[in-house]
């Protein structure tokens, strides 16, 4: 099993960052290289507790399908998505948004995943999957930060009025 931990500082309130992290449309906008599309479950807007989304995208040259459930939901600070079906043996992603002393947000990702196929899976995790998932998360977080910090308030189009 692999563990990825990332921190992203965002000059916006935690409530905004939390909701943007749950927005399906913003996630799709952040996945330019893999062109991920939500194909089932919640396919647009903000996903909520107990809801699922099924993604399809191209990773390592293959079309991959991944279904996730929002298994924990504690607004505006934490939610967890957990793989129900997909290419991994296990995949659990915790998202946290905490206020800092200056009214900004420290967004944290903790992703635990394991590939199937025993020792071959461990080799794939170590040599390729870990780096790939870090890049995907960094791109997603950069998109969330850019939208959340936008002075023109572009973030409003991704949040309920």
KANOR-V628093 format. One line per field, one symbol per residue. phi: phi as a letter, one per 40 degrees, with the letter a starting at -180 (. if undefined). burial: + if it has 24 or more other C-alpha atoms within 12 Angstrom, else -. A space follows every 10 residues. Layout:
phi: ???
burial: ???
//
This chain:
phi: .bbbbbbbcb cacdcccdcc ccccccdccc bdccfcbcba gcbagccbcg cbabbbacbf gbcbbabbbc cbabcbbaab bbccaiccca abbcbbbbcb dcgcbbcbbb bbaaccgfcc cdccdccbcd cccccccccc cccdcccccd ccgcccccbc c
burial: ++-+-+++++ ++++++++++ ++++++++++ +--+-+++-- -+++++++-- +++++++-+- ----++++++ +++--+++++ ++++-+++-+ +++++++++- ----++++++ +++++----- ----+---++ --++-+++++ +++++++++- ----+--++- -
//
